[in-house]
Amino acid sequence: MKIKAVLFDLYGTLVGFEPSRFVIQSQVAKKYDLFLTETGVSKGYFLADKFMAEQNAVSPIRSMSIAEKEEFFARYEQLVLSGDELEVELSLCKKIFKELQYIPYSMVLYEDVIPTLNSLRKLNFKLGLISNMDKSGSEILNEFSLSNYMDVCITSKEAKVEKPDSKIFNMALSKLDIDATNSIYIGDQILSDIEGAKNSKMLPILIDRESSHTDYQGEKISDLSQLIDLLFTKYN
């Protein structure tokens, strides 16, 4: 089996928060005498992001009403705080989440991204990005200066479906003119990324930057620097 294309998820795979989610959460939580740990926030986001992936698989968050989104993100925040074994009422979680929106932050590429993309480019792999972001693919590529690296970027806004729906994966493969069995998809979420890739017959690789998926038995890397060796030792 020869791999000809490598496709990526965006958040948690190629980009992360700056400052970190721990710093952002702590800044608001301490106003309410809630004190967080980095390990607890990581554990909480693992639960919250899983909750989000499950919701998107059933009914996209972007299609919710304003009131429904407020309730959803109150529960999301409650799960984040539960990582530190804090039991916080939904009404306060809603307030905390709203305050979080006023803290300035950026989404930035991880340090291993550009070196890895450069290496893949030199090896003539086709590259793509698939995201549940409510933006166009061109907006994302411009925002993160990835236009010179990616051959395609498909988002849920364009596909009208969210990962793990196979349609969004198949749209990207069609634009690349690559068969699913000759492609790899790398993401950090089991349901939206790994199961979504499997649904499309792509080969999935989990990237577990925070060592959250300790029980996962499939192919896994902890950072993108491990990808090139994996491609040539196992798949090419």
Backbone torsions as a table, in degrees:
resi	resn	phi	psi	omega
1	MET	NA	121.2	-178.2
2	LYS	-105.1	125.4	178.4
3	ILE	-85.3	126.7	-179.3
4	LYS	-113.8	-17.8	-177.3
5	ALA	-139.3	143.3	176.7
6	VAL	-125.4	122.9	-179.4
7	LEU	-119.1	152.3	-172.2
8	PHE	-130.5	150.7	162.0
9	ASP	-75.9	168.0	179.8
10	LEU	-98.2	-77.0	-173.5
11	TYR	-70.6	133.9	179.7
12	GLY	84.7	-13.3	179.3
13	THR	-111.6	-54.3	179.0
14	LEU	-105.2	-30.6	-176.6
15	VAL	-130.8	154.3	176.4
16	GLY	-140.9	178.8	-177.4
17	PHE	-82.5	145.5	171.5
18	GLU	-139.5	111.6	0.8
19	PRO	-67.1	173.2	-175.3
20	SER	-66.3	160.8	178.4
21	ARG	-62.8	-31.5	176.6
22	PHE	-61.9	-46.0	-179.8
23	VAL	-63.9	-44.2	-178.8
24	ILE	-63.8	-48.1	-179.5
25	GLN	-62.8	-43.6	-177.2
26	SER	-62.7	-36.4	-177.7
27	GLN	-59.9	-38.6	179.6
28	VAL	-86.5	-42.7	-174.4
29	ALA	-59.9	-38.1	-176.5
30	LYS	-66.2	-20.9	176.3
31	LYS	-65.4	-21.6	-179.2
32	TYR	-112.1	23.0	179.6
33	ASP	57.9	35.9	174.3
34	LEU	-110.5	118.1	-174.0
35	PHE	-112.1	124.5	-170.9
36	LEU	-108.2	158.5	173.4
37	THR	-117.2	156.2	179.9
38	GLU	-62.9	-40.1	178.7
39	THR	-65.2	-42.0	-179.7
40	GLY	-64.9	-41.7	179.0
41	VAL	-65.1	-40.5	177.2
42	SER	-61.5	-43.8	178.7
43	LYS	-64.8	-40.8	-179.7
44	GLY	-65.6	-41.6	178.6
45	TYR	-68.4	-30.2	174.7
46	PHE	-59.1	-44.7	178.9
47	LEU	-69.8	-42.8	-177.0
48	ALA	-67.3	-41.7	179.8
49	ASP	-68.5	-32.5	174.4
50	LYS	-64.9	-42.3	177.0
51	PHE	-60.0	-41.9	179.0
52	MET	-65.7	-43.7	179.7
53	ALA	-62.1	-40.3	178.9
54	GLU	-65.2	-38.9	178.5
55	GLN	-65.9	-46.2	-179.2
56	ASN	-63.3	-29.6	179.6
57	ALA	-70.6	-25.0	-178.7
58	VAL	-96.8	-51.2	-179.0
59	SER	-152.9	118.6	-173.9
60	PRO	-56.9	137.9	178.1
61	ILE	-62.1	-35.3	-177.5
62	ARG	-63.5	-18.9	180.0
63	SER	-92.1	-1.3	-179.8
64	MET	-73.8	156.6	171.6
65	SER	-73.8	168.2	178.8
66	ILE	-58.7	-43.7	-179.5
67	ALA	-64.5	-40.6	179.3
68	GLU	-65.5	-39.3	178.1
69	LYS	-64.6	-39.5	179.2
70	GLU	-61.3	-42.6	179.3
71	GLU	-67.9	-41.0	179.8
72	PHE	-61.4	-48.5	-175.3
73	PHE	-74.9	-20.2	170.9
74	ALA	-66.0	-43.5	177.6
75	ARG	-67.6	-38.5	176.6
76	TYR	-57.7	-48.6	180.0
77	GLU	-64.6	-36.9	178.2
78	GLN	-60.2	-39.5	177.9
79	LEU	-68.2	-38.8	176.9
80	VAL	-58.2	-47.6	-177.6
81	LEU	-69.6	-25.5	180.0
82	SER	-67.8	-17.7	177.5
83	GLY	-61.8	-25.5	175.3
84	ASP	-101.2	21.0	178.2
85	GLU	58.1	36.6	176.2
86	LEU	-98.9	130.1	176.8
87	GLU	-102.7	103.0	-173.4
88	VAL	-117.2	133.2	-179.2
89	GLU	-64.0	149.3	-177.0
90	LEU	-60.1	-34.4	-179.2
91	SER	-62.0	-40.3	177.9
92	LEU	-73.5	-36.6	177.7
93	CYS	-61.2	-38.4	178.0
94	LYS	-63.5	-41.3	179.7
95	LYS	-66.0	-43.2	179.8
96	ILE	-63.2	-44.6	-178.3
97	PHE	-62.3	-39.5	178.2
98	LYS	-63.2	-40.5	179.7
99	GLU	-67.6	-32.0	178.7
100	LEU	-60.5	-29.6	-177.0
101	GLN	-68.3	-16.2	-178.3
102	TYR	-95.5	-1.9	178.4
103	ILE	-88.5	123.2	-178.4
104	PRO	-68.0	137.7	177.0
105	TYR	-153.8	166.1	176.2
106	SER	-128.0	155.7	169.3
107	MET	-102.0	122.0	-174.5
108	VAL	-126.4	151.7	177.3
109	LEU	-67.7	139.9	171.6
110	TYR	-66.6	154.6	-174.9
111	GLU	-63.5	-24.8	-176.5
112	ASP	-86.2	-2.9	-172.3
113	VAL	-71.4	-58.8	-174.9
114	ILE	-62.5	-44.8	176.2
115	PRO	-57.6	-39.2	180.0
116	THR	-69.0	-44.0	179.0
117	LEU	-63.7	-38.7	176.7
118	ASN	-61.1	-43.4	179.8
119	SER	-64.3	-43.0	179.7
120	LEU	-65.2	-38.2	177.8
121	ARG	-62.1	-45.4	-179.3
122	LYS	-63.7	-26.5	179.5
123	LEU	-90.6	6.0	173.8
124	ASN	68.6	26.4	171.5
125	PHE	-77.2	143.3	168.3
126	LYS	-79.3	142.4	-174.6
127	LEU	-124.8	145.2	179.6
128	GLY	-149.5	166.0	-179.2
129	LEU	-134.8	134.6	177.9
130	ILE	-128.9	124.0	-173.8
131	SER	-139.7	148.7	173.5
132	ASN	-86.2	13.1	178.8
133	MET	-65.3	145.7	179.3
134	ASP	-90.2	53.3	177.0
135	LYS	-138.3	167.4	175.3
136	SER	-79.0	160.3	177.7
137	GLY	-61.1	-40.3	-179.5
138	SER	-65.5	-35.7	177.2
139	GLU	-62.2	-43.7	-179.2
140	ILE	-65.9	-45.2	-179.6
141	LEU	-62.4	-38.9	177.9
142	ASN	-69.7	-41.5	-177.7
143	GLU	-59.9	-39.1	-176.2
144	PHE	-106.9	12.9	177.8
145	SER	53.4	48.4	-178.0
146	LEU	-110.3	5.6	-175.8
147	SER	-60.3	-31.3	-178.6
148	ASN	-81.9	-4.9	-177.6
149	TYR	-110.2	-37.7	-173.5
150	MET	-94.6	134.5	175.6
151	ASP	-83.1	-22.8	-179.8
152	VAL	-155.9	148.4	172.8
153	CYS	-141.5	117.0	-179.4
154	ILE	-115.5	133.2	179.4
155	THR	-119.3	164.7	178.6
156	SER	-64.8	-27.1	177.1
157	LYS	-62.7	-38.4	-178.8
158	GLU	-82.7	-38.5	-176.6
159	ALA	-79.8	-19.3	-178.1
160	LYS	67.8	14.6	173.4
161	VAL	-141.5	163.5	178.9
162	GLU	-108.2	153.5	165.3
163	LYS	-59.7	138.6	18.9
164	PRO	-94.9	15.0	178.8
165	ASP	-57.0	130.4	-176.1
166	SER	-65.0	-20.4	-176.9
167	LYS	-59.4	-41.3	-176.5
168	ILE	-68.8	-35.0	176.5
169	PHE	-69.6	-43.1	-178.0
170	ASN	-66.5	-32.0	176.2
171	MET	-61.9	-43.6	179.7
172	ALA	-65.4	-43.8	180.0
173	LEU	-63.3	-38.3	179.2
174	SER	-63.4	-42.4	179.8
175	LYS	-67.1	-31.1	177.8
176	LEU	-82.1	-15.2	-175.6
177	ASP	57.7	48.2	-178.4
178	ILE	-127.1	138.6	175.1
179	ASP	-73.7	144.2	-177.7
180	ALA	-56.7	-36.6	-177.2
181	THR	-71.7	-9.8	176.4
182	ASN	-106.0	22.0	-176.3
183	SER	-135.5	153.6	177.3
184	ILE	-120.8	142.4	175.5
185	TYR	-122.7	131.9	-176.7
186	ILE	-117.4	125.1	179.0
187	GLY	-154.2	171.2	-173.9
188	ASP	-107.2	-1.0	-178.5
189	GLN	-114.5	132.7	-177.7
190	ILE	-63.5	-51.0	-174.3
191	LEU	-72.6	-58.8	-173.1
192	SER	-70.2	-36.3	-175.2
193	ASP	-95.6	-58.4	-174.4
194	ILE	-69.2	-50.4	179.4
195	GLU	-67.4	-36.0	177.7
196	GLY	-62.1	-43.4	178.2
197	ALA	-63.9	-41.9	178.5
198	LYS	-61.7	-39.7	179.3
199	ASN	-59.1	-28.2	-178.6
200	SER	-98.3	5.9	179.3
201	LYS	71.0	16.4	174.1
202	MET	-82.2	161.9	175.5
203	LEU	-88.9	119.0	-176.7
204	PRO	-92.9	142.8	171.3
205	ILE	-128.8	125.8	177.9
206	LEU	-85.5	130.0	170.6
207	ILE	-103.2	122.0	-172.4
208	ASP	-120.7	76.4	-173.5
209	ARG	-65.8	-27.1	-176.3
210	GLU	-111.0	15.1	178.3
211	SER	53.2	44.3	-179.2
212	SER	-87.8	-29.0	-173.4
213	HIS	-98.8	64.4	-174.7
214	THR	-68.1	-23.9	-177.0
215	ASP	-94.7	-1.5	-176.5
216	TYR	-69.6	130.4	-174.8
217	GLN	-101.2	-6.4	-178.5
218	GLY	-83.9	-170.7	179.4
219	GLU	-65.7	131.5	-174.2
220	LYS	-146.0	141.6	172.3
221	ILE	-128.9	158.7	179.7
222	SER	-101.2	-17.1	173.6
223	ASP	-158.3	166.3	-173.2
224	LEU	-71.7	-17.7	179.6
225	SER	-63.6	-18.6	179.8
226	GLN	-85.6	-7.8	-170.6
227	LEU	-69.4	-44.0	-174.6
228	ILE	-60.6	-47.6	178.9
229	ASP	-60.3	-41.3	-179.9
230	LEU	-62.6	-41.8	-179.5
231	LEU	-59.0	-40.9	-173.8
232	PHE	-90.6	-24.1	178.7
233	THR	-84.0	-25.0	-174.2
234	LYS	-119.5	-30.6	-169.7
235	TYR	-116.7	-13.2	-178.2
236	ASN	-133.1	NA	NA
